[in-house]
Amino acid sequence: MVQNGKIQTVDAVKWLATAVQLVGYGMKGLNLTPYNIYLFFLGIFLWFAVGCMWKDKAIMVVHVGAFVSLLGGYLNS
């Protein structure tokens, strides 16, 4: 949302997180491991931050779950 001609911080973080995740998906498709995993971790962190800014527990919980799942798979590989 734009207020007083400025983009709110949460919107900037949200769109950055979205772009990071999309690049991560593209890198996964190109089999660019482990770089895609690093982007997924960054995207998860950024989306968790958005959940905190919005005080949205569902967004926070799903990204904690995604982090645990991704970390488990990464450590197990």
C-alpha contacts under 8 A as a table, 3 or more apart, distances in Angstrom:
res1	aa1	res2	aa2	distance
1	M	7	I	6.09
1	M	8	Q	6.21
1	M	11	D	6.50
2	V	5	G	5.87
2	V	6	K	5.29
2	V	7	I	4.58
2	V	8	Q	6.28
3	Q	6	K	5.40
3	Q	7	I	6.54
3	Q	8	Q	7.12
7	I	11	D	6.63
7	I	12	A	6.80
8	Q	11	D	5.40
8	Q	12	A	6.54
9	T	12	A	5.13
9	T	13	V	6.20
10	V	13	V	5.13
10	V	14	K	5.97
10	V	50	V	6.07
10	V	53	M	6.72
11	D	14	K	4.95
11	D	15	W	6.18
12	A	15	W	5.35
12	A	16	L	6.08
13	V	16	L	5.04
13	V	17	A	5.97
13	V	46	L	6.53
13	V	47	W	7.72
13	V	49	A	7.98
13	V	50	V	6.76
14	K	17	A	5.18
14	K	18	T	6.21
14	K	46	L	7.27
14	K	47	W	6.56
14	K	50	V	6.26
15	W	18	T	4.95
15	W	19	A	6.15
16	L	19	A	5.14
16	L	20	V	6.11
16	L	46	L	7.85
17	A	20	V	5.10
17	A	21	Q	6.12
17	A	42	L	7.62
17	A	43	G	4.79
17	A	44	I	7.57
17	A	46	L	5.38
17	A	47	W	5.97
18	T	21	Q	5.19
18	T	22	L	6.20
18	T	43	G	7.05
19	A	22	L	5.13
19	A	23	V	6.20
20	V	23	V	5.23
20	V	24	G	6.15
20	V	39	L	6.08
20	V	40	F	7.35
20	V	42	L	7.33
20	V	43	G	5.58
21	Q	24	G	4.91
21	Q	25	Y	6.24
21	Q	39	L	6.55
21	Q	40	F	5.80
21	Q	43	G	5.30
22	L	25	Y	5.05
22	L	26	G	6.27
23	V	26	G	4.98
23	V	27	M	6.11
23	V	36	N	7.78
23	V	39	L	7.53
24	G	27	M	5.03
24	G	28	K	6.14
24	G	35	Y	7.81
24	G	36	N	4.61
24	G	37	I	7.08
24	G	39	L	5.28
24	G	40	F	5.80
25	Y	28	K	4.99
25	Y	29	G	6.27
25	Y	36	N	7.04
26	G	29	G	5.04
26	G	30	L	6.35
27	M	30	L	4.96
27	M	31	N	6.09
27	M	32	L	5.14
27	M	33	T	7.54
27	M	35	Y	7.39
27	M	36	N	5.26
28	K	31	N	4.84
28	K	32	L	5.81
28	K	33	T	6.84
28	K	36	N	5.62
29	G	32	L	7.68
32	L	35	Y	5.91
32	L	36	N	6.08
33	T	36	N	5.56
33	T	37	I	6.70
34	P	37	I	5.24
34	P	38	Y	6.62
35	Y	38	Y	5.17
35	Y	39	L	6.51
36	N	39	L	5.17
36	N	40	F	6.21
37	I	40	F	4.93
37	I	41	F	6.20
37	I	70	L	7.91
37	I	74	Y	7.96
38	Y	41	F	5.13
38	Y	42	L	6.28
39	L	42	L	4.98
39	L	43	G	6.03
40	F	43	G	5.01
40	F	44	I	6.02
41	F	44	I	5.10
41	F	45	F	6.18
41	F	67	F	6.84
41	F	70	L	7.92
42	L	45	F	5.11
42	L	46	L	6.17
43	G	46	L	5.07
43	G	47	W	6.06
44	I	47	W	5.18
44	I	48	F	6.03
44	I	63	H	5.72
44	I	64	V	7.93
44	I	66	A	7.25
44	I	67	F	6.63
45	F	48	F	5.06
45	F	49	A	6.25
45	F	63	H	7.64
46	L	49	A	4.98
46	L	50	V	6.36
47	W	50	V	4.91
47	W	51	G	6.27
47	W	59	I	7.45
47	W	60	M	7.72
47	W	63	H	7.06
48	F	51	G	4.98
48	F	52	C	6.30
48	F	59	I	6.63
48	F	60	M	5.05
48	F	63	H	5.88
48	F	64	V	7.50
49	A	52	C	5.00
49	A	53	M	6.21
49	A	60	M	7.90
50	V	53	M	5.02
50	V	54	W	6.13
51	G	54	W	5.13
51	G	55	K	5.68
51	G	56	D	4.85
51	G	57	K	6.61
51	G	58	A	7.74
51	G	59	I	5.13
51	G	60	M	5.16
52	C	55	K	4.77
52	C	56	D	6.38
52	C	57	K	7.63
52	C	60	M	6.83
53	M	56	D	7.78
56	D	59	I	5.65
56	D	60	M	6.53
57	K	60	M	4.96
57	K	61	V	5.96
58	A	61	V	5.16
58	A	62	V	6.13
59	I	62	V	5.37
59	I	63	H	6.27
60	M	63	H	5.35
60	M	64	V	6.18
61	V	64	V	5.11
61	V	65	G	6.16
62	V	65	G	5.07
62	V	66	A	6.13
63	H	66	A	4.77
63	H	67	F	5.97
64	V	67	F	5.03
64	V	68	V	6.19
65	G	68	V	5.18
65	G	69	S	6.10
66	A	69	S	5.13
66	A	70	L	5.95
67	F	70	L	5.18
67	F	71	L	5.87
68	V	71	L	5.16
68	V	72	G	5.99
69	S	72	G	5.18
69	S	73	G	6.25
70	L	73	G	5.18
70	L	74	Y	6.03
71	L	74	Y	5.01
71	L	75	L	6.03
72	G	75	L	5.27
72	G	76	N	6.00
73	G	76	N	5.04
73	G	77	S	6.18
74	Y	77	S	5.40
